[in-house]
Amino acid sequence: METVVIKPGPWKAFSCSVYTSIKECGDQIDQLQVPSILLRSAYLQAIESSLSKDMGFRYLLFFSGSQIIGFSYCQIYPFNAKKSFKVYREKHNNGSGIKSVLAKWVNFKALVSGNLLLTGQYGYYFDPEYRINALDVLQNSWQQLFEKEAKEDCEVSVMFAKDFDANLLGQELDYLTDHNYFKFSVQPSMGLEITGDWRTIEDYLNALKSKYRIRLNQALRKSEDLRSCTLGLSELLERREEMQHLLDQILEESDFRIVNFNIRYIIEVKKTLDELFEIRGHFIGDTLVGFMTYFRDSDRVLAHFTGFNVSLNKRLDLYLNMLLDLIGESIKFKGEIKYLDFSRTALEIKSSVGATPRPMINFLKHRNRTMNKVLPNIFNALYQQEEWIQRRPFKS
């Protein structure tokens, strides 16, 4: 643990303590009574327990006197463009061409504000009384931590602040741009409002336009041989190899992936969060052909990692049926759940079941000034925005 004093603009002087393990500071973080379970010590401990060999962790705790007023959660993780983008990691890619050469060259460690495993802003929380100038505080703190980590490990060369909701923050995001961060967007988060009028999945289907309702009923008929149920911890442990195989299929098919992880993460989260983290298994007979995980976080359901048999997807409309199953599960909470967050990826199929996009803004900063100036060019050369058509399946 190290302590520094920060005096950002209009704020009174306060201290910022930096920790490398949740065991050192989890009790203090929980004093903040953070609304989201995804920024509480139990979940953060599950990440550490399962992924500490692959990434580092930093916890910045802010105090006014002896009172904790906020914290920032950071991960340190290596990024390699060649391994992250499907188009550059596929076997038939022979490494020729400017983009392939560039992808091999883009290799660094990033100090990440937020959680690479989640879609959304899960990087910090402040007591409401101290929230007005939070980005001022955070930018100062990140910069100091960034410089410290870069001195100790020369591979730490990029600061990454991820997944700010553009609709919520608006002009506040210009603050980081003014401090030499490169602002960019990738795929949006997809979400579905769960209306109180839906009591069953049939109510949801009846709210759809005819052609979409027909399409989804066709998918449901394809799934007549599918059996779906909630898996407990003992079943996770028993089927961990099957689940890892299904998960690997989706990771391999992903156009863009940052974190490679194993099923131990899902097991650790289930152990820690119990009924607040559920796993839905999909079977043909006794064979597990797919699973979908989700969090119950206050009045929201957040879809998490998914695995399924890719070869069966088209014949059974497997992924579409898994989405419908998750909608049905959200409706079963009878008014407690108001929003289903599908996360990003598979944008068009998610929009076909009613999800709408929520733009996310990200920020990058390289410690080298020259490299920082060319970051936009590198990003634009390597990343291609997914083209998709937004569907609007609900009746007017």
Kinemage of the C-alpha trace (Angstrom):
@kinemage 1
@onewidth
@group {chain A} dominant
@subgroup {mainchain}
@vectorlist {calphas} color= white
{ca met a 1} P 0.000 0.000 0.000
{ca glu a 2} L 1.162 3.519 -0.825
{ca thr a 3} L -0.403 6.848 0.113
{ca val a 4} L -0.308 10.071 -1.896
{ca val a 5} L -1.955 13.439 -1.354
{ca ile a 6} L -3.993 14.921 -4.183
{ca lys a 7} L -5.330 18.477 -4.338
{ca pro a 8} L -7.517 18.672 -7.445
{ca gly a 9} L -8.910 22.135 -8.119
{ca pro a 10} L -12.043 22.945 -6.151
{ca trp a 11} L -11.735 19.989 -3.825
{ca lys a 12} L -10.367 20.153 -0.333
{ca ala a 13} L -7.168 18.185 0.195
{ca phe a 14} L -7.779 14.495 0.745
{ca ser a 15} L -5.717 11.322 0.627
{ca cys a 16} L -5.644 8.507 -1.888
{ca ser a 17} L -4.393 5.099 -0.783
{ca val a 18} L -3.422 2.533 -3.399
{ca tyr a 19} L -3.860 -1.185 -2.687
{ca thr a 20} L -2.965 -4.273 -4.745
{ca ser a 21} L -5.353 -6.762 -3.129
{ca ile a 22} L -9.029 -6.600 -2.249
{ca lys a 23} L -8.240 -8.357 1.031
{ca glu a 24} L -6.427 -5.203 2.148
{ca cys a 25} L -9.284 -2.809 1.421
{ca gly a 26} L -12.540 -4.691 0.772
{ca asp a 27} L -14.099 -3.846 4.130
{ca gln a 28} L -13.466 -0.144 3.537
{ca ile a 29} L -14.937 -0.267 0.014
{ca asp a 30} L -18.086 -1.908 1.352
{ca gln a 31} L -18.546 0.967 3.790
{ca leu a 32} L -19.558 3.025 0.746
{ca gln a 33} L -22.655 0.830 0.272
{ca val a 34} L -22.207 0.791 -3.494
{ca pro a 35} L -25.582 0.035 -5.160
{ca ser a 36} L -24.117 -2.395 -7.729
{ca ile a 37} L -22.906 -5.822 -6.623
{ca leu a 38} L -20.309 -5.558 -9.390
{ca leu a 39} L -18.370 -2.928 -7.444
{ca arg a 40} L -18.495 -4.667 -4.076
{ca ser a 41} L -15.681 -6.622 -2.521
{ca ala a 42} L -17.316 -10.060 -2.894
{ca tyr a 43} L -17.353 -9.926 -6.695
{ca leu a 44} L -13.951 -8.216 -6.920
{ca gln a 45} L -12.534 -10.993 -4.740
{ca ala a 46} L -13.925 -13.621 -7.131
{ca ile a 47} L -12.104 -11.961 -10.031
{ca glu a 48} L -8.844 -11.884 -8.086
{ca ser a 49} L -9.181 -15.504 -7.000
{ca ser a 50} L -9.641 -16.759 -10.547
{ca leu a 51} L -7.591 -14.364 -12.708
{ca ser a 52} L -4.685 -13.116 -10.593
{ca lys a 53} L -2.212 -15.087 -12.729
{ca asp a 54} L -3.324 -13.188 -15.827
{ca met a 55} L -3.908 -9.646 -14.602
{ca gly a 56} L -2.922 -7.246 -11.861
{ca phe a 57} L -5.286 -5.238 -9.693
{ca arg a 58} L -5.154 -1.757 -8.211
{ca tyr a 59} L -7.651 -0.205 -5.823
{ca leu a 60} L -7.521 3.549 -5.267
{ca leu a 61} L -9.396 4.547 -2.118
{ca phe a 62} L -10.181 8.220 -1.507
{ca phe a 63} L -10.537 9.619 1.998
{ca ser a 64} L -11.629 12.873 3.556
{ca gly a 65} L -9.869 12.638 6.875
{ca ser a 66} L -10.559 9.066 7.985
{ca gln a 67} L -13.828 8.786 6.040
{ca ile a 68} L -13.823 6.889 2.746
{ca ile a 69} L -15.604 8.943 0.077
{ca gly a 70} L -14.964 6.896 -3.060
{ca phe a 71} L -12.783 4.393 -4.866
{ca ser a 72} L -11.481 3.499 -8.320
{ca tyr a 73} L -10.995 -0.068 -9.546
{ca cys a 74} L -8.208 -0.748 -12.046
{ca gln a 75} L -6.850 -3.804 -13.818
{ca ile a 76} L -3.441 -4.251 -15.445
{ca tyr a 77} L -3.595 -6.501 -18.470
{ca pro a 78} L -1.451 -7.264 -21.548
{ca phe a 79} L -2.983 -6.483 -24.925
{ca asn a 80} L -1.871 -8.046 -28.192
{ca ala a 81} L -3.767 -7.039 -31.333
{ca lys a 82} L -2.686 -10.185 -33.187
{ca lys a 83} L -4.389 -12.367 -30.569
{ca ser a 84} L -7.374 -10.099 -29.919
{ca phe a 85} L -8.749 -9.559 -33.428
{ca lys a 86} L -10.147 -12.684 -35.094
{ca val a 87} L -9.164 -11.497 -38.560
{ca tyr a 88} L -5.480 -11.405 -37.520
{ca arg a 89} L -5.360 -14.588 -35.419
{ca glu a 90} L -6.992 -16.944 -37.908
{ca lys a 91} L -4.731 -19.666 -39.320
{ca his a 92} L -5.253 -18.629 -42.937
{ca asn a 93} L -3.869 -15.169 -42.169
{ca asn a 94} L -0.302 -15.390 -43.454
{ca gly a 95} L 0.869 -12.234 -41.731
{ca ser a 96} L 1.365 -10.250 -44.919
{ca gly a 97} L -0.079 -6.809 -45.442
{ca ile a 98} L 0.301 -3.584 -43.491
{ca lys a 99} L -2.542 -4.321 -41.055
{ca ser a 100} L -1.203 -7.765 -40.143
{ca val a 101} L 2.268 -6.370 -39.530
{ca leu a 102} L 0.767 -3.555 -37.467
{ca ala a 103} L -1.281 -6.045 -35.441
{ca lys a 104} L 1.892 -7.976 -34.521
{ca trp a 105} L 3.538 -4.736 -33.469
{ca val a 106} L 0.705 -3.517 -31.191
{ca asn a 107} L 1.664 -5.267 -27.987
{ca phe a 108} L 1.599 -3.591 -24.564
{ca lys a 109} L 0.226 -3.663 -21.022
{ca ala a 110} L -2.668 -1.373 -20.198
{ca leu a 111} L -3.708 0.174 -16.919
{ca val a 112} L -7.481 -0.146 -17.214
{ca ser a 113} L -9.998 1.923 -15.295
{ca gly a 114} L -12.865 -0.516 -15.049
{ca asn a 115} L -13.501 -4.193 -15.592
{ca leu a 116} L -12.517 -5.904 -18.845
{ca leu a 117} L -14.956 -8.720 -18.085
{ca leu a 118} L -18.027 -6.459 -18.104
{ca thr a 119} L -19.733 -4.038 -20.451
{ca gly a 120} L -20.409 -0.748 -18.719
{ca gln a 121} L -18.805 1.710 -16.344
{ca tyr a 122} L -17.681 -0.428 -13.423
{ca gly a 123} L -14.507 1.489 -12.701
{ca tyr a 124} L -15.328 3.796 -9.813
{ca tyr a 125} L -17.880 4.984 -7.273
{ca phe a 126} L -18.109 8.114 -5.142
{ca asp a 127} L -20.386 9.070 -2.286
{ca pro a 128} L -23.074 11.352 -3.831
{ca glu a 129} L -21.841 14.306 -1.754
{ca tyr a 130} L -18.442 14.136 -3.496
{ca arg a 131} L -19.537 13.155 -7.002
{ca ile a 132} L -19.630 16.512 -8.825
{ca asn a 133} L -15.931 16.710 -9.681
{ca ala a 134} L -15.210 12.970 -9.723
{ca leu a 135} L -13.479 12.979 -13.122
{ca asp a 136} L -11.122 15.710 -11.941
{ca val a 137} L -10.112 13.544 -8.995
{ca leu a 138} L -9.892 10.393 -11.052
{ca gln a 139} L -7.820 11.863 -13.858
{ca asn a 140} L -5.244 13.157 -11.358
{ca ser a 141} L -5.159 9.820 -9.553
{ca trp a 142} L -4.976 7.697 -12.705
{ca gln a 143} L -2.130 9.808 -14.038
{ca gln a 144} L -0.082 9.415 -10.859
{ca leu a 145} L -0.734 5.674 -10.750
{ca phe a 146} L -0.007 5.339 -14.478
{ca glu a 147} L 3.370 7.042 -14.111
{ca lys a 148} L 4.234 4.896 -11.086
{ca glu a 149} L 3.315 1.611 -12.812
{ca ala a 150} L 5.191 2.580 -15.999
{ca lys a 151} L 8.376 3.255 -13.995
{ca glu a 152} L 8.146 -0.170 -12.351
{ca asp a 153} L 7.177 -2.033 -15.546
{ca cys a 154} L 8.136 -0.483 -18.881
{ca glu a 155} L 5.504 -2.587 -20.696
{ca val a 156} L 2.743 -0.594 -18.973
{ca ser a 157} L 2.405 2.075 -21.626
{ca val a 158} L -1.329 2.724 -22.139
{ca met a 159} L -4.049 4.090 -19.861
{ca phe a 160} L -7.515 2.821 -20.807
{ca ala a 161} L -10.704 4.288 -19.300
{ca lys a 162} L -13.572 2.150 -20.539
{ca asp a 163} L -17.292 2.156 -21.195
{ca phe a 164} L -18.663 5.532 -20.237
{ca asp a 165} L -22.367 5.785 -21.064
{ca ala a 166} L -22.549 8.590 -23.632
{ca asn a 167} L -26.239 9.193 -22.921
{ca leu a 168} L -25.653 9.771 -19.211
{ca leu a 169} L -22.441 11.770 -19.112
{ca gly a 170} L -22.564 13.885 -22.254
{ca gln a 171} L -20.222 16.876 -22.154
{ca glu a 172} L -18.439 15.661 -19.023
{ca leu a 173} L -16.566 13.245 -21.271
{ca asp a 174} L -14.789 16.149 -22.929
{ca tyr a 175} L -12.828 16.506 -19.696
{ca leu a 176} L -10.661 13.488 -20.504
{ca thr a 177} L -10.239 14.574 -24.118
{ca asp a 178} L -8.885 17.880 -22.815
{ca his a 179} L -6.267 15.857 -20.911
{ca asn a 180} L -4.903 14.247 -24.084
{ca tyr a 181} L -6.992 11.081 -24.074
{ca phe a 182} L -8.095 9.679 -27.432
{ca lys a 183} L -11.891 9.253 -27.391
{ca phe a 184} L -13.404 6.387 -29.368
{ca ser a 185} L -16.437 4.131 -29.452
{ca val a 186} L -16.843 0.451 -30.245
{ca gln a 187} L -19.952 -1.715 -30.129
{ca pro a 188} L -22.806 -0.345 -28.028
{ca ser a 189} L -24.362 -2.124 -25.097
{ca met a 190} L -27.741 -3.671 -25.924
{ca gly a 191} L -30.612 -3.520 -23.444
{ca leu a 192} L -34.300 -4.347 -23.153
{ca glu a 193} L -36.852 -2.564 -20.956
{ca ile a 194} L -38.905 -5.161 -19.059
{ca thr a 195} L -42.383 -3.722 -18.867
{ca gly a 196} L -44.666 -4.442 -15.940
{ca asp a 197} L -47.351 -5.586 -18.381
{ca trp a 198} L -45.399 -8.758 -19.147
{ca arg a 199} L -46.266 -11.561 -16.758
{ca thr a 200} L -45.249 -14.435 -19.037
{ca ile a 201} L -43.144 -14.946 -22.147
{ca glu a 202} L -46.434 -15.073 -24.090
{ca asp a 203} L -47.177 -11.489 -23.008
{ca tyr a 204} L -43.806 -10.460 -24.383
{ca leu a 205} L -44.420 -12.273 -27.678
{ca asn a 206} L -47.848 -10.663 -28.039
{ca ala a 207} L -46.228 -7.226 -27.772
{ca leu a 208} L -44.256 -7.903 -30.965
{ca lys a 209} L -45.173 -7.090 -34.531
{ca ser a 210} L -46.560 -10.061 -36.420
{ca lys a 211} L -43.465 -10.929 -38.498
{ca tyr a 212} L -41.180 -10.907 -35.469
{ca arg a 213} L -43.608 -12.929 -33.377
{ca ile a 214} L -43.833 -15.514 -36.173
{ca arg a 215} L -40.033 -15.675 -36.415
{ca leu a 216} L -39.577 -16.189 -32.679
{ca asn a 217} L -42.322 -18.807 -32.495
{ca gln a 218} L -40.538 -20.664 -35.279
{ca ala a 219} L -37.346 -20.556 -33.208
{ca leu a 220} L -39.217 -21.829 -30.148
{ca arg a 221} L -40.583 -24.763 -32.162
{ca lys a 222} L -37.044 -25.660 -33.187
{ca ser a 223} L -36.158 -25.842 -29.504
{ca glu a 224} L -38.770 -28.444 -28.585
{ca asp a 225} L -35.995 -30.968 -27.934
{ca leu a 226} L -34.123 -28.472 -25.758
{ca arg a 227} L -34.407 -28.616 -21.992
{ca ser a 228} L -33.399 -25.542 -19.996
{ca cys a 229} L -32.720 -25.302 -16.281
{ca thr a 230} L -30.739 -23.380 -13.706
{ca leu a 231} L -27.424 -24.980 -12.746
{ca gly a 232} L -26.190 -25.001 -9.178
{ca leu a 233} L -22.607 -24.975 -7.945
{ca ser a 234} L -22.342 -28.770 -7.728
{ca glu a 235} L -23.442 -29.093 -11.371
{ca leu a 236} L -20.935 -26.431 -12.438
{ca leu a 237} L -18.151 -28.383 -10.806
{ca glu a 238} L -19.364 -31.632 -12.357
{ca arg a 239} L -19.667 -30.167 -15.874
{ca arg a 240} L -16.753 -27.745 -15.842
{ca glu a 241} L -14.923 -29.443 -18.740
{ca glu a 242} L -18.041 -29.447 -20.928
{ca met a 243} L -18.663 -25.795 -20.136
{ca gln a 244} L -15.067 -24.847 -20.874
{ca his a 245} L -15.340 -26.521 -24.279
{ca leu a 246} L -18.543 -24.593 -25.096
{ca leu a 247} L -17.031 -21.353 -23.866
{ca asp a 248} L -13.893 -21.862 -25.965
{ca gln a 249} L -16.031 -22.185 -29.091
{ca ile a 250} L -17.528 -18.731 -28.536
{ca leu a 251} L -14.210 -17.129 -27.588
{ca glu a 252} L -12.672 -18.511 -30.758
{ca glu a 253} L -15.534 -17.184 -32.893
{ca ser a 254} L -15.447 -13.703 -31.324
{ca asp a 255} L -14.396 -10.971 -33.739
{ca phe a 256} L -12.675 -9.182 -30.877
{ca arg a 257} L -11.645 -10.494 -27.492
{ca ile a 258} L -9.355 -9.108 -24.845
{ca val a 259} L -9.493 -11.510 -21.917
{ca asn a 260} L -9.058 -15.254 -22.271
{ca phe a 261} L -10.327 -16.911 -19.138
{ca asn a 262} L -11.372 -20.338 -17.959
{ca ile a 263} L -14.489 -21.647 -16.305
{ca arg a 264} L -12.933 -21.199 -12.876
{ca tyr a 265} L -14.003 -17.556 -12.998
{ca ile a 266} L -17.680 -18.542 -13.348
{ca ile a 267} L -17.324 -21.063 -10.518
{ca glu a 268} L -15.712 -18.485 -8.209
{ca val a 269} L -18.411 -15.907 -8.937
{ca lys a 270} L -21.135 -18.472 -8.246
{ca lys a 271} L -19.480 -19.433 -4.954
{ca thr a 272} L -19.321 -15.794 -3.933
{ca leu a 273} L -22.631 -14.330 -5.157
{ca asp a 274} L -24.855 -17.428 -4.908
{ca glu a 275} L -28.401 -16.585 -6.101
{ca leu a 276} L -27.329 -13.161 -7.427
{ca phe a 277} L -25.399 -14.971 -10.176
{ca glu a 278} L -27.236 -17.634 -12.152
{ca ile a 279} L -26.284 -20.092 -14.883
{ca arg a 280} L -28.898 -21.371 -17.301
{ca gly a 281} L -27.983 -24.685 -18.914
{ca his a 282} L -29.506 -25.876 -22.199
{ca phe a 283} L -29.586 -29.624 -22.851
{ca ile a 284} L -30.479 -32.141 -25.519
{ca gly a 285} L -31.109 -35.229 -23.471
{ca asp a 286} L -28.300 -35.270 -20.939
{ca thr a 287} L -25.871 -33.426 -23.207
{ca leu a 288} L -25.127 -29.815 -22.341
{ca val a 289} L -25.206 -27.857 -25.609
{ca gly a 290} L -25.173 -24.314 -24.243
{ca phe a 291} L -25.205 -22.114 -21.179
{ca met a 292} L -25.775 -18.462 -20.383
{ca thr a 293} L -24.815 -16.662 -17.188
{ca tyr a 294} L -26.337 -13.545 -15.709
{ca phe a 295} L -26.222 -11.269 -12.670
{ca arg a 296} L -29.189 -9.994 -10.702
{ca asp a 297} L -28.095 -6.483 -9.811
{ca ser a 298} L -30.791 -4.461 -8.042
{ca asp a 299} L -33.592 -3.965 -10.616
{ca arg a 300} L -31.515 -5.210 -13.544
{ca val a 301} L -30.453 -8.498 -15.089
{ca leu a 302} L -27.026 -8.375 -16.728
{ca ala a 303} L -26.174 -11.090 -19.228
{ca his a 304} L -22.619 -12.332 -18.788
{ca phe a 305} L -20.509 -14.992 -20.469
{ca thr a 306} L -22.119 -17.513 -22.794
{ca gly a 307} L -21.009 -20.786 -24.325
{ca phe a 308} L -22.775 -23.007 -26.831
{ca asn a 309} L -22.251 -25.640 -29.504
{ca val a 310} L -21.688 -23.566 -32.634
{ca ser a 311} L -22.425 -26.478 -34.986
{ca leu a 312} L -25.965 -26.791 -33.561
{ca asn a 313} L -26.719 -23.077 -33.575
{ca lys a 314} L -28.359 -22.764 -36.983
{ca arg a 315} L -30.409 -25.969 -36.827
{ca leu a 316} L -31.828 -25.241 -33.376
{ca asp a 317} L -31.715 -21.426 -33.391
{ca leu a 318} L -29.781 -22.144 -30.216
{ca tyr a 319} L -28.474 -18.674 -29.406
{ca leu a 320} L -31.823 -17.025 -30.191
{ca asn a 321} L -33.562 -19.506 -27.889
{ca met a 322} L -31.037 -18.750 -25.168
{ca leu a 323} L -31.864 -15.035 -25.488
{ca leu a 324} L -35.580 -15.796 -25.245
{ca asp a 325} L -34.947 -17.965 -22.205
{ca leu a 326} L -33.151 -15.049 -20.536
{ca ile a 327} L -36.069 -12.737 -21.326
{ca gly a 328} L -38.402 -15.300 -19.778
{ca glu a 329} L -36.229 -15.533 -16.678
{ca ser a 330} L -36.259 -11.725 -16.302
{ca ile a 331} L -40.051 -11.617 -16.613
{ca lys a 332} L -40.397 -14.270 -13.895
{ca phe a 333} L -39.100 -11.810 -11.305
{ca lys a 334} L -42.582 -10.211 -11.502
{ca gly a 335} L -41.848 -6.516 -11.640
{ca glu a 336} L -38.607 -6.601 -9.645
{ca ile a 337} L -36.545 -6.493 -12.845
{ca lys a 338} L -37.001 -3.413 -15.023
{ca tyr a 339} L -34.074 -3.743 -17.431
{ca leu a 340} L -32.256 -6.608 -19.143
{ca asp a 341} L -28.705 -5.716 -20.173
{ca phe a 342} L -27.608 -8.048 -22.977
{ca ser a 343} L -24.085 -6.577 -23.067
{ca arg a 344} L -22.445 -6.068 -26.470
{ca thr a 345} L -21.816 -8.358 -29.496
{ca ala a 346} L -24.437 -10.006 -31.757
{ca leu a 347} L -26.122 -6.631 -32.099
{ca glu a 348} L -28.644 -7.399 -34.813
{ca ile a 349} L -30.029 -10.602 -33.324
{ca lys a 350} L -30.380 -8.869 -29.953
{ca ser a 351} L -32.212 -5.986 -31.587
{ca ser a 352} L -34.550 -8.527 -33.225
{ca val a 353} L -35.810 -9.496 -29.741
{ca gly a 354} L -36.306 -5.838 -28.792
{ca ala a 355} L -32.969 -4.687 -27.411
{ca thr a 356} L -31.880 -1.137 -28.198
{ca pro a 357} L -28.307 0.217 -28.346
{ca arg a 358} L -26.710 2.329 -25.643
{ca pro a 359} L -23.553 4.029 -26.977
{ca met a 360} L -20.378 3.574 -24.955
{ca ile a 361} L -17.387 5.906 -25.029
{ca asn a 362} L -13.810 4.824 -24.254
{ca phe a 363} L -10.542 6.693 -23.727
{ca leu a 364} L -6.924 5.757 -24.442
{ca lys a 365} L -3.720 7.539 -23.550
{ca his a 366} L -0.161 6.459 -24.362
{ca arg a 367} L 2.650 7.497 -22.046
{ca asn a 368} L 4.781 8.480 -25.063
{ca arg a 369} L 3.596 11.795 -26.542
{ca thr a 370} L 4.450 10.851 -30.111
{ca met a 371} L 2.680 7.508 -29.829
{ca asn a 372} L -0.272 9.248 -28.216
{ca lys a 373} L -0.678 11.425 -31.295
{ca val a 374} L -0.784 8.426 -33.640
{ca leu a 375} L -3.140 6.326 -31.470
{ca pro a 376} L -6.218 7.364 -33.491
{ca asn a 377} L -4.541 6.253 -36.724
{ca ile a 378} L -3.536 2.884 -35.258
{ca phe a 379} L -6.996 2.289 -33.840
{ca asn a 380} L -8.757 3.208 -37.080
{ca ala a 381} L -6.406 0.971 -39.071
{ca leu a 382} L -7.045 -2.108 -36.922
{ca tyr a 383} L -10.662 -1.777 -35.780
{ca gln a 384} L -13.646 -2.049 -38.102
{ca gln a 385} L -17.067 -1.140 -36.735
{ca glu a 386} L -19.601 -3.949 -37.138
{ca glu a 387} L -22.264 -3.146 -39.703
{ca trp a 388} L -25.740 -4.044 -38.554
{ca ile a 389} L -29.380 -3.089 -39.012
{ca gln a 390} L -31.314 -2.095 -35.924
{ca arg a 391} L -34.629 -3.940 -35.772
{ca arg a 392} L -37.707 -2.469 -34.103
{ca pro a 393} L -39.897 -5.478 -33.355
{ca phe a 394} L -42.428 -3.985 -30.944
{ca lys a 395} L -45.831 -2.690 -31.943
{ca ser a 396} L -46.107 1.095 -31.928
